[in-house]
């Protein structure tokens, strides 16, 4: 009988050591990755964002890392930090083809301003879009499937070959991010997710942007403190949660490429 891993708190039902999960990652590999993530969190628990980034990009425990950025309302702060550590870091920008025109222009401005040397614009290919969303109406009937098609799919393809990726998520942003660690493991892919700004508050982001004279996303001053795709982003009234304008009126807080209910999952297309 194959040996099995202990089933710790919050962990999925363990697999036999010779079994592989849906992402082709064996139980033995996942066990090793969990240990590496735990070691990284212990090592950098009391460090700041720059040290976490340096560790992610240079520590052998982290592996080969890319950055994923929406070039949204607060993205420029982390992009600047990454540029200060290593401008050659691959930066993946998901163009869903439903973004605000202002976001596309801002992405080019920030990349040039920070001299980012390896920005990769990724998209779902036209053939797949024609098959899955021929009329561009999926966003009206099934936002989860739309996100899976236009965000998760191209991101998964772009991350092939990388051991992990850097995100700009912060604990204050939503209930699903309240317990965010600097390093996480995606159980379905085996990749390490790095959140160097996890402990930052809104005032920390604003102060950093002010001190470094970083350009603001033009939509922020128009009432959009959190910016996604045009059809699923609305203005936020004074006093509302900054992410209240994302998927307004729906029980949805994440696009599916991040943590949901404390678990590393991805929202797939519905049948």
C-alpha positions as a Markdown table, in Angstrom:
| # | Residue | x | y | z |
|---|---|---|---|---|
| 1 | Unk | 0.0 | 0.0 | 0.0 |
| 2 | Unk | 1.4 | 3.4 | -0.9 |
| 3 | Unk | 2.4 | 5.7 | 1.9 |
| 4 | Unk | 0.2 | 8.8 | 2.5 |
| 5 | Unk | 0.9 | 12.3 | 3.7 |
| 6 | Unk | -0.6 | 13.5 | 6.9 |
| 7 | Unk | -3.8 | 15.6 | 6.4 |
| 8 | Unk | -3.1 | 18.8 | 8.2 |
| 9 | Unk | -5.6 | 21.6 | 9.0 |
| 10 | Unk | -6.9 | 23.2 | 5.9 |
| 11 | Unk | -5.2 | 20.8 | 3.6 |
| 12 | Unk | -7.1 | 18.8 | 0.9 |
| 13 | Unk | -7.4 | 15.0 | 1.3 |
| 14 | Unk | -3.9 | 13.7 | 0.7 |
| 15 | Unk | -3.0 | 11.6 | -2.3 |
| 16 | Unk | -0.8 | 8.5 | -2.4 |
| 17 | Unk | 2.8 | 9.5 | -3.0 |
| 18 | Unk | 2.8 | 7.9 | -6.4 |
| 19 | Unk | -0.4 | 9.6 | -7.5 |
| 20 | Unk | -0.7 | 12.9 | -9.4 |
| 21 | Unk | -3.2 | 15.7 | -9.0 |
| 22 | Unk | -5.2 | 17.4 | -11.7 |
| 23 | Unk | -2.3 | 19.6 | -12.6 |
| 24 | Unk | 0.1 | 16.7 | -13.0 |
| 25 | Unk | 1.8 | 17.4 | -9.6 |
| 26 | Unk | 2.6 | 14.3 | -7.5 |
| 27 | Unk | 1.8 | 14.1 | -3.8 |
| 28 | Unk | 5.5 | 13.9 | -3.1 |
| 29 | Unk | 6.2 | 17.0 | -5.1 |
| 30 | Unk | 3.4 | 18.9 | -3.3 |
| 31 | Unk | 4.8 | 17.8 | 0.1 |
| 32 | Unk | 8.2 | 19.1 | -0.9 |
| 33 | Unk | 6.6 | 22.4 | -2.1 |
| 34 | Unk | 4.6 | 22.8 | 1.1 |
| 35 | Unk | 7.8 | 22.5 | 3.1 |
| 36 | Unk | 9.6 | 25.0 | 0.9 |
| 37 | Unk | 6.7 | 27.5 | 1.3 |
| 38 | Unk | 6.7 | 27.1 | 5.0 |
| 39 | Unk | 10.5 | 27.6 | 5.1 |
| 40 | Unk | 10.2 | 30.8 | 3.0 |
| 41 | Unk | 7.5 | 32.2 | 5.2 |
| 42 | Unk | 9.6 | 31.5 | 8.3 |
| 43 | Unk | 12.6 | 33.0 | 6.7 |
| 44 | Unk | 10.9 | 36.3 | 5.5 |
| 45 | Unk | 8.0 | 36.6 | 8.0 |
| 46 | Unk | 9.4 | 39.7 | 9.7 |
| 47 | Unk | 10.9 | 41.3 | 6.5 |
| 48 | Unk | 9.5 | 44.0 | 4.3 |
| 49 | Unk | 8.3 | 43.9 | 0.7 |
| 50 | Unk | 11.7 | 44.5 | -0.9 |
| 51 | Unk | 13.3 | 41.7 | 1.1 |
| 52 | Unk | 10.5 | 39.3 | 0.2 |
| 53 | Unk | 10.9 | 40.3 | -3.5 |
| 54 | Unk | 14.6 | 39.8 | -3.4 |
| 55 | Unk | 14.0 | 36.4 | -1.8 |
| 56 | Unk | 11.5 | 35.4 | -4.4 |
| 57 | Unk | 13.7 | 36.4 | -7.3 |
| 58 | Unk | 17.0 | 35.1 | -5.9 |
| 59 | Unk | 16.3 | 32.4 | -3.3 |
| 60 | Unk | 16.7 | 28.9 | -4.8 |
| 61 | Unk | 13.8 | 27.7 | -2.6 |
| 62 | Unk | 11.4 | 30.0 | -4.7 |
| 63 | Unk | 12.6 | 28.8 | -8.2 |
| 64 | Unk | 12.0 | 30.7 | -11.4 |
| 65 | Unk | 9.5 | 33.5 | -10.8 |
| 66 | Unk | 7.4 | 35.8 | -13.0 |
| 67 | Unk | 5.3 | 38.8 | -12.0 |
| 68 | Unk | 1.6 | 39.0 | -12.9 |
| 69 | Unk | 0.2 | 42.5 | -13.0 |
| 70 | Unk | -3.2 | 44.0 | -14.0 |
| 71 | Unk | -1.6 | 47.5 | -14.3 |
| 72 | Unk | -4.6 | 48.6 | -12.1 |
| 73 | Unk | -5.1 | 51.2 | -9.5 |
| 74 | Unk | -2.3 | 50.2 | -7.2 |
| 75 | Unk | -0.1 | 48.1 | -9.5 |
| 76 | Unk | 2.5 | 50.7 | -10.1 |
| 77 | Unk | 3.8 | 50.4 | -6.5 |
| 78 | Unk | 4.7 | 46.8 | -6.9 |
| 79 | Unk | 5.9 | 47.2 | -10.4 |
| 80 | Unk | 8.3 | 49.9 | -9.1 |
| 81 | Unk | 9.6 | 47.6 | -6.4 |
| 82 | Unk | 10.2 | 44.8 | -8.9 |
| 83 | Unk | 12.0 | 47.2 | -11.2 |
| 84 | Unk | 14.3 | 48.3 | -8.4 |
| 85 | Unk | 15.2 | 44.7 | -7.6 |
| 86 | Unk | 15.4 | 43.4 | -11.2 |
| 87 | Unk | 14.1 | 45.1 | -14.3 |
| 88 | Unk | 14.5 | 41.9 | -16.3 |
| 89 | Unk | 11.8 | 40.1 | -14.3 |
| 90 | Unk | 9.1 | 38.7 | -16.7 |
| 91 | Unk | 5.9 | 40.8 | -16.2 |
| 92 | Unk | 2.8 | 39.1 | -17.5 |
| 93 | Unk | -0.1 | 41.4 | -18.3 |
| 94 | Unk | -3.4 | 39.7 | -19.1 |
| 95 | Unk | -5.3 | 41.6 | -21.9 |
| 96 | Unk | -8.8 | 40.2 | -21.7 |
| 97 | Unk | -9.9 | 42.3 | -24.7 |
| 98 | Unk | -12.5 | 43.8 | -22.4 |
| 99 | Unk | -10.2 | 46.2 | -20.5 |
| 100 | Unk | -10.7 | 50.0 | -20.3 |
| 101 | Unk | -8.8 | 51.9 | -23.0 |
| 102 | Unk | -7.2 | 53.8 | -20.1 |
| 103 | Unk | -5.7 | 50.6 | -18.7 |
| 104 | Unk | -4.1 | 49.7 | -22.0 |
| 105 | Unk | -2.6 | 53.2 | -22.3 |
| 106 | Unk | -1.5 | 53.2 | -18.7 |
| 107 | Unk | 0.2 | 49.8 | -19.1 |
| 108 | Unk | 2.4 | 51.2 | -21.9 |
| 109 | Unk | 3.2 | 54.4 | -19.9 |
| 110 | Unk | 4.2 | 52.5 | -16.8 |
| 111 | Unk | 6.3 | 49.9 | -18.6 |
| 112 | Unk | 8.3 | 52.7 | -20.3 |
| 113 | Unk | 8.6 | 54.9 | -17.3 |
| 114 | Unk | 10.0 | 52.0 | -15.1 |
| 115 | Unk | 12.1 | 50.6 | -17.9 |
| 116 | Unk | 10.6 | 47.1 | -17.5 |
| 117 | Unk | 12.5 | 45.0 | -20.0 |
| 118 | Unk | 10.3 | 41.9 | -20.3 |
| 119 | Unk | 6.6 | 42.8 | -20.3 |
| 120 | Unk | 4.6 | 40.0 | -22.0 |
| 121 | Unk | 1.0 | 40.9 | -23.0 |
| 122 | Unk | -1.0 | 37.6 | -22.9 |
| 123 | Unk | -4.4 | 36.9 | -24.4 |
| 124 | Unk | -6.7 | 34.0 | -25.2 |
| 125 | Unk | -6.2 | 33.2 | -28.8 |
| 126 | Unk | -8.9 | 34.3 | -31.3 |
| 127 | Unk | -9.9 | 30.7 | -32.3 |
| 128 | Unk | -10.6 | 29.7 | -28.7 |
| 129 | Unk | -12.6 | 32.9 | -28.1 |
| 130 | Unk | -14.6 | 32.2 | -31.3 |
| 131 | Unk | -15.4 | 28.7 | -30.0 |
| 132 | Unk | -16.2 | 29.6 | -26.4 |
| 133 | Unk | -17.6 | 33.1 | -26.7 |
| 134 | Unk | -18.5 | 33.7 | -30.3 |
| 135 | Unk | -20.8 | 36.7 | -29.6 |
| 136 | Unk | -18.8 | 38.2 | -26.7 |
| 137 | Unk | -21.9 | 37.8 | -24.5 |
| 138 | Unk | -20.5 | 35.3 | -22.0 |
| 139 | Unk | -19.8 | 38.1 | -19.5 |
| 140 | Unk | -23.6 | 38.7 | -19.3 |
| 141 | Unk | -24.6 | 35.1 | -18.6 |
| 142 | Unk | -21.7 | 33.6 | -16.7 |
| 143 | Unk | -19.0 | 35.8 | -15.3 |
| 144 | Unk | -17.1 | 32.9 | -13.8 |
| 145 | Unk | -16.7 | 31.2 | -17.2 |
| 146 | Unk | -15.8 | 34.5 | -18.8 |
| 147 | Unk | -13.0 | 35.1 | -16.3 |
| 148 | Unk | -11.9 | 31.5 | -16.8 |
| 149 | Unk | -11.8 | 31.9 | -20.6 |
| 150 | Unk | -10.2 | 35.4 | -20.7 |
| 151 | Unk | -8.0 | 35.4 | -17.6 |
| 152 | Unk | -7.3 | 31.9 | -16.2 |
| 153 | Unk | -6.7 | 30.1 | -19.4 |
| 154 | Unk | -4.0 | 32.5 | -20.9 |
| 155 | Unk | -2.4 | 32.9 | -17.5 |
| 156 | Unk | -2.0 | 29.2 | -17.0 |
| 157 | Unk | -0.4 | 28.9 | -20.5 |
| 158 | Unk | 1.9 | 31.9 | -19.8 |
| 159 | Unk | 3.0 | 30.5 | -16.5 |
| 160 | Unk | 4.1 | 27.2 | -17.9 |
| 161 | Unk | 7.8 | 26.9 | -17.2 |
| 162 | Unk | 7.7 | 29.1 | -14.1 |
| 163 | Unk | 7.9 | 27.8 | -10.6 |
| 164 | Unk | 5.8 | 30.7 | -9.2 |
| 165 | Unk | 4.5 | 34.2 | -9.7 |
| 166 | Unk | 4.4 | 37.5 | -7.9 |
| 167 | Unk | 1.0 | 39.2 | -7.2 |
| 168 | Unk | 0.0 | 42.6 | -5.7 |
| 169 | Unk | -2.7 | 41.2 | -3.4 |
| 170 | Unk | -3.1 | 42.7 | 0.1 |
| 171 | Unk | -4.9 | 41.5 | 3.2 |
| 172 | Unk | -7.1 | 44.6 | 3.5 |
| 173 | Unk | -8.6 | 44.1 | 0.0 |
| 174 | Unk | -11.2 | 41.5 | 0.8 |
| 175 | Unk | -12.3 | 38.8 | 3.3 |
| 176 | Unk | -10.8 | 36.2 | 1.1 |
| 177 | Unk | -7.4 | 37.8 | 1.5 |
| 178 | Unk | -7.4 | 38.6 | 5.2 |
| 179 | Unk | -5.0 | 35.8 | 6.2 |
| 180 | Unk | -2.7 | 36.3 | 3.2 |
| 181 | Unk | 0.9 | 35.0 | 3.7 |
| 182 | Unk | 4.0 | 36.3 | 1.8 |
| 183 | Unk | 4.3 | 32.9 | 0.2 |
| 184 | Unk | 1.6 | 30.4 | -0.8 |
| 185 | Unk | 1.3 | 27.1 | -2.6 |
| 186 | Unk | -1.2 | 26.6 | -5.4 |
| 187 | Unk | -2.2 | 23.0 | -4.7 |
| 188 | Unk | -3.5 | 22.5 | -8.2 |
| 189 | Unk | -0.4 | 23.6 | -10.1 |
| 190 | Unk | 2.4 | 23.2 | -7.6 |
| 191 | Unk | 3.4 | 26.8 | -8.2 |
| 192 | Unk | 4.5 | 29.2 | -5.4 |
| 193 | Unk | 2.6 | 32.5 | -5.2 |
| 194 | Unk | 4.4 | 35.5 | -3.8 |
| 195 | Unk | 2.5 | 38.4 | -2.1 |
| 196 | Unk | 5.3 | 40.9 | -1.1 |
| 197 | Unk | 2.8 | 43.6 | -0.2 |
| 198 | Unk | 0.4 | 41.4 | 1.8 |
| 199 | Unk | 0.7 | 43.5 | 4.9 |
| 200 | Unk | 0.5 | 46.9 | 3.3 |
| 201 | Unk | -2.4 | 49.2 | 4.1 |
| 202 | Unk | -4.0 | 51.7 | 1.6 |
| 203 | Unk | -2.1 | 54.6 | 3.2 |
| 204 | Unk | 1.2 | 52.6 | 2.7 |
| 205 | Unk | 0.5 | 52.3 | -1.0 |
| 206 | Unk | -0.4 | 56.0 | -1.4 |
| 207 | Unk | 2.7 | 57.1 | 0.6 |
| 208 | Unk | 5.0 | 54.9 | -1.6 |
| 209 | Unk | 3.5 | 56.2 | -4.8 |
| 210 | Unk | 3.8 | 59.8 | -3.6 |
| 211 | Unk | 7.4 | 59.4 | -2.4 |
| 212 | Unk | 8.4 | 57.9 | -5.7 |
| 213 | Unk | 6.3 | 60.2 | -7.8 |
| 214 | Unk | 4.6 | 57.3 | -9.6 |
| 215 | Unk | 1.9 | 57.9 | -12.2 |
| 216 | Unk | -1.7 | 57.1 | -11.2 |
| 217 | Unk | -4.1 | 55.1 | -13.2 |
| 218 | Unk | -6.3 | 57.8 | -14.8 |
| 219 | Unk | -9.6 | 56.1 | -13.8 |
| 220 | Unk | -8.8 | 56.3 | -10.0 |
| 221 | Unk | -9.6 | 60.0 | -10.0 |
| 222 | Unk | -12.9 | 59.2 | -11.7 |
| 223 | Unk | -14.1 | 57.0 | -8.9 |
| 224 | Unk | -12.6 | 53.6 | -9.7 |
| 225 | Unk | -10.3 | 52.5 | -6.8 |
| 226 | Unk | -10.3 | 48.9 | -8.1 |
| 227 | Unk | -10.1 | 48.3 | -11.9 |
| 228 | Unk | -10.8 | 45.2 | -13.9 |
| 229 | Unk | -12.6 | 44.6 | -17.1 |
| 230 | Unk | -14.9 | 47.4 | -18.4 |
| 231 | Unk | -18.2 | 45.4 | -18.2 |
| 232 | Unk | -17.6 | 44.2 | -14.7 |
| 233 | Unk | -16.2 | 47.4 | -13.1 |
| 234 | Unk | -18.3 | 50.3 | -11.8 |
| 235 | Unk | -17.6 | 53.4 | -9.9 |
| 236 | Unk | -17.5 | 53.3 | -6.1 |
| 237 | Unk | -19.3 | 55.8 | -3.9 |
| 238 | Unk | -17.5 | 57.5 | -1.0 |
| 239 | Unk | -17.5 | 55.2 | 2.0 |
| 240 | Unk | -17.9 | 52.0 | 0.0 |
| 241 | Unk | -15.4 | 49.2 | 0.0 |
| 242 | Unk | -12.8 | 49.9 | -2.6 |
| 243 | Unk | -13.7 | 46.6 | -4.4 |
| 244 | Unk | -17.4 | 47.2 | -4.3 |
| 245 | Unk | -17.4 | 48.1 | -7.9 |
| 246 | Unk | -16.0 | 44.7 | -9.0 |
| 247 | Unk | -18.9 | 42.4 | -10.1 |
| 248 | Unk | -21.4 | 44.6 | -8.3 |
| 249 | Unk | -24.5 | 42.8 | -7.3 |
| 250 | Unk | -22.9 | 39.4 | -7.5 |
| 251 | Unk | -21.6 | 37.0 | -4.8 |
| 252 | Unk | -18.2 | 37.2 | -6.4 |
| 253 | Unk | -15.0 | 38.7 | -5.1 |
| 254 | Unk | -12.3 | 37.0 | -7.2 |
| 255 | Unk | -11.8 | 36.4 | -10.9 |
| 256 | Unk | -10.6 | 32.8 | -10.2 |
| 257 | Unk | -6.9 | 33.2 | -10.4 |
| 258 | Unk | -6.5 | 33.9 | -6.7 |
| 259 | Unk | -7.4 | 32.5 | -3.3 |
| 260 | Unk | -11.1 | 31.8 | -2.7 |
| 261 | Unk | -12.3 | 30.9 | 0.8 |
| 262 | Unk | -8.8 | 30.3 | 2.0 |
| 263 | Unk | -8.0 | 27.7 | -0.7 |
| 264 | Unk | -5.8 | 27.9 | -3.7 |
| 265 | Unk | -8.4 | 27.2 | -6.4 |
| 266 | Unk | -9.2 | 28.4 | -9.9 |
| 267 | Unk | -12.7 | 28.9 | -11.2 |
| 268 | Unk | -13.2 | 26.7 | -14.3 |
| 269 | Unk | -15.7 | 27.1 | -17.0 |
| 270 | Unk | -19.1 | 25.8 | -16.2 |
| 271 | Unk | -20.6 | 23.1 | -18.4 |
